[in-house]
Amino acid sequence: MIKKGVTGLLLVFFAVPAFASIPDFTEIDTDKDGAVSRREATAAGMSEQLFARLDRDSDQKLSADEYNVLTKGQS
């Protein structure tokens, strides 16, 4: 549990520079299928490396929960 929390915090600190500002999940999910594909993510400016880190179940798409790791702890 602690490891996941630390990983999430590290992602927030290192991922923020990947976006000028972190867009909302619904903005990136352009086809509105409830997931962010690698293509949608890279089109929004996310690096391939960050996408791979966020894709915890390795299904080549980000669920809202996987994506929202970027915004945890932000107001």
C-alpha positions as CSV (number, residue, x, y, z in Angstrom):
1,M,0.0,0.0,0.0
2,I,2.8,2.4,0.9
3,K,4.6,1.6,-2.3
4,K,1.6,2.5,-4.4
5,G,1.3,5.8,-2.6
6,V,4.9,6.6,-3.1
7,T,4.7,5.7,-6.7
8,G,1.7,7.9,-7.1
9,L,3.4,10.9,-5.5
10,L,6.5,10.4,-7.7
11,L,4.3,10.3,-10.8
12,V,2.7,13.5,-9.8
13,F,6.0,15.3,-9.3
14,F,7.6,13.9,-12.4
15,A,4.6,13.9,-14.6
16,V,3.5,17.5,-14.2
17,P,6.3,18.7,-16.5
18,A,5.0,16.3,-19.2
19,F,1.9,18.6,-19.5
20,A,1.9,22.4,-19.4
21,S,-1.3,21.7,-17.4
22,I,-2.8,18.4,-16.8
23,P,-6.0,18.0,-18.9
24,D,-9.1,16.4,-17.6
25,F,-9.6,12.7,-18.4
26,T,-12.7,13.5,-20.5
27,E,-10.7,16.0,-22.6
28,I,-8.1,13.4,-23.6
29,D,-10.7,10.6,-24.1
30,T,-11.6,12.1,-27.5
31,D,-13.5,9.0,-28.8
32,K,-15.5,8.9,-25.5
33,D,-15.1,5.2,-25.0
34,G,-14.2,5.5,-21.3
35,A,-10.5,4.9,-21.8
36,V,-7.5,6.9,-23.0
37,S,-5.6,5.0,-25.7
38,R,-1.9,5.5,-26.3
39,R,-2.7,7.5,-29.4
40,E,-5.0,9.8,-27.5
41,A,-2.4,10.2,-24.7
42,T,0.4,11.1,-27.0
43,A,-1.8,13.5,-29.0
44,A,-2.4,15.3,-25.7
45,G,1.4,15.5,-25.1
46,M,1.9,12.6,-22.7
47,S,5.2,10.8,-23.2
48,E,5.3,7.1,-24.1
49,Q,7.2,6.4,-20.9
50,L,4.6,8.1,-18.7
51,F,1.8,6.2,-20.5
52,A,3.6,2.9,-19.8
53,R,4.0,3.8,-16.1
54,L,0.3,4.8,-15.7
55,D,-1.0,1.7,-17.5
56,R,-0.8,-0.6,-14.5
57,D,-2.7,-3.5,-16.0
58,S,-0.8,-3.3,-19.3
59,D,-3.9,-3.3,-21.4
60,Q,-2.6,-0.4,-23.7
61,K,-5.2,2.0,-22.4
62,L,-5.7,4.1,-19.3
63,S,-8.8,3.9,-17.2
64,A,-10.0,7.0,-15.4
65,D,-8.4,5.6,-12.2
66,E,-5.1,5.0,-13.8
67,Y,-5.0,8.5,-15.4
68,N,-6.2,10.3,-12.3
69,V,-3.0,9.3,-10.5
70,L,-1.7,12.5,-12.2
71,T,-4.1,14.8,-10.4
72,K,-4.2,13.2,-7.0
73,G,-3.2,15.7,-4.3
74,Q,-3.9,18.7,-6.5
75,S,-6.7,21.1,-6.0
